Amino acid sequence: MVIASIIFVALVAMEHLYILVLEMFLWTSDRARKSFGTTKEFAESTKSLAANQGLYNGFLAAGLFWGLFHPTAEFGYQLQLFFLICVLVAAVYGGLTAKKSILVVQGLPALIALVFVLFA
């Protein structure tokens, strides 16, 4: 269970690093526009907003990695719980207000990771 929790927390962290890259640096690219279902015009006019969102995704990733690599296991566990719950809250909010697929794409991996962390 411990290995599975580490793998899933790392996957959630890497997913949020990928989202950071898409939102901060590739927002107007074909790949990002396809991922987020935006037009070229919309992407151009919302570049700074997307970069801000990307930064927040980076904070989530940083917190999860901090939890994985913290030298004090108990504190690392608490960090992982906190940041996974943050990801879940963001996924629920995003799924309800922006795009339902966020619940599956971001919420489900975070929920799986949270279950593994809780039972590891």
C-alpha positions, 0 to 999 in steps of 0.5 A, spaced: 500 500 500 505 504 501 508 503 494 501 504 491 500 511 495 507 514 493 506 512 485 499 515 485 501 521 489 507 522 484 502 521 478 497 526 481 503 531 482 506 530 475 499 531 472 499 538 475 506 539 473 503 538 466 497 542 467 502 548 469 506 547 463 499 547 458 496 553 462 503 557 463 507 556 457 502 552 452 496 556 453 495 558 445 498 552 442 494 547 438 495 541 444 492 546 450 486 548 446 484 541 444 485 539 451 481 545 454 476 546 448 478 553 447 478 557 440 485 561 438 481 567 440 479 565 447 486 562 448 489 569 446 485 573 450 485 569 456 493 568 456 494 571 463 488 568 466 491 561 464 498 562 467 495 564 473 491 558 474 497 554 471 501 557 477 496 554 482 496 547 479 504 548 480 503 549 487 499 543 488 504 539 485 509 542 489 505 541 495 505 533 493 512 533 492 514 536 498 509 531 502 513 525 498 520 527 500 519 530 507 524 527 511 519 527 517 514 521 515 508 523 519 509 531 516 509 528 509 503 524 510 499 530 513 502 534 507 500 529 502 493 529 505 492 536 505 494 537 498 490 531 495 484 534 499 485 541 495 486 537 489 479 534 490 476 540 492 478 544 486 476 538 481 469 538 484 469 545 483 471 545 476 467 539 475 461 543 477 462 550 474 467 549 468 467 542 465 465 535 468 471 531 465 475 535 470 472 530 476 474 524 472 481 527 469 483 530 476 478 528 481 479 521 480 486 520 480 487 524 487 481 520 490 485 514 488 491 517 491 488 519 497 485 512 499 492 509 498 495 514 503 489 513 508 490 506 508 498 505 507 
